[in-house]
Amino acid sequence: MTFQDAVDRLGARVTHEEVARALGVSVASVRQYRLLPSAHAHRSPPAGWEKVLARLARERGKELKALADKLEQI
């Protein structure tokens, strides 16, 4: 899976700003990581990006589960 695929799958649940903050980079850098490798402005994401995005996905998963639990109690 590529960085672009991972961020796309996180979709609206995680913003570029949140990804940038978690990686310790700028939003512009996140946008460059998402470009096709053939693009002139493309940059490779930093080492360890997979674990960072996995953590963000798990956090959102917990939040969504908590929301589902609350909705079921209504």
Secondary structure per residue as TSV (DSSP state, phi and psi in degrees):
chain	resnum	aa	ss	phi	psi
A	1	M	-	360.0	137.9
A	2	T	-	-90.2	166.7
A	3	F	H	-57.6	-46.4
A	4	Q	H	-59.7	-44.7
A	5	D	H	-60.3	-44.3
A	6	A	H	-63.6	-46.5
A	7	V	H	-65.6	-39.5
A	8	D	H	-61.1	-41.1
A	9	R	H	-69.9	-30.1
A	10	L	H	-69.4	-27.8
A	11	G	G	53.6	-140.2
A	12	A	G	-71.3	-9.8
A	13	R	G	-72.6	-23.3
A	14	V	S	-135.6	122.8
A	15	T	-	-83.6	163.6
A	16	H	H	-60.6	-34.4
A	17	E	H	-62.9	-42.3
A	18	E	H	-66.6	-40.5
A	19	V	H	-63.2	-45.8
A	20	A	H	-59.5	-46.9
A	21	R	H	-60.8	-43.8
A	22	A	H	-65.6	-34.3
A	23	L	H	-86.1	-14.5
A	24	G	T	74.9	34.4
A	25	V	S	-130.4	178.3
A	26	S	-	-84.2	160.8
A	27	V	H	-62.1	-37.5
A	28	A	H	-59.6	-38.5
A	29	S	H	-64.0	-42.8
A	30	V	H	-58.8	-43.2
A	31	R	H	-63.7	-37.1
A	32	Q	H	-68.4	-37.3
A	33	Y	H	-62.2	-31.4
A	34	R	H	-80.6	-13.4
A	35	L	S	-67.3	155.5
A	36	L	-	-61.1	143.6
A	37	P	T	-56.6	-25.5
A	38	S	T	-77.1	-13.5
A	39	A	S	-71.3	141.5
A	40	H	T	-60.3	-38.4
A	41	A	T	-86.1	-0.2
A	42	H	-	-60.0	138.7
A	43	R	-	-129.9	148.4
A	44	S	-	-77.8	139.3
A	45	P	-	-67.2	158.3
A	46	P	-	-67.7	155.3
A	47	A	T	-57.5	140.3
A	48	G	T	87.1	5.4
A	49	W	H	-59.2	-32.4
A	50	E	H	-60.3	-44.2
A	51	K	H	-67.9	-36.1
A	52	V	H	-65.2	-47.3
A	53	L	H	-68.4	-32.8
A	54	A	H	-63.0	-41.2
A	55	R	H	-63.4	-44.0
A	56	L	H	-61.5	-41.8
A	57	A	H	-63.1	-42.5
A	58	R	H	-63.7	-41.3
A	59	E	H	-60.8	-45.2
A	60	R	H	-66.7	-36.3
A	61	G	H	-61.2	-42.4
A	62	K	H	-63.9	-41.6
A	63	E	H	-64.0	-42.4
A	64	L	H	-66.7	-37.6
A	65	K	H	-64.5	-42.6
A	66	A	H	-62.1	-40.8
A	67	L	H	-63.5	-43.9
A	68	A	H	-61.2	-41.9
A	69	D	H	-60.7	-44.3
A	70	K	H	-64.5	-42.0
A	71	L	H	-64.1	-36.1
A	72	E	H	-70.4	-21.4
A	73	Q	T	-85.7	-8.0
A	74	I	-	-76.0	360.0
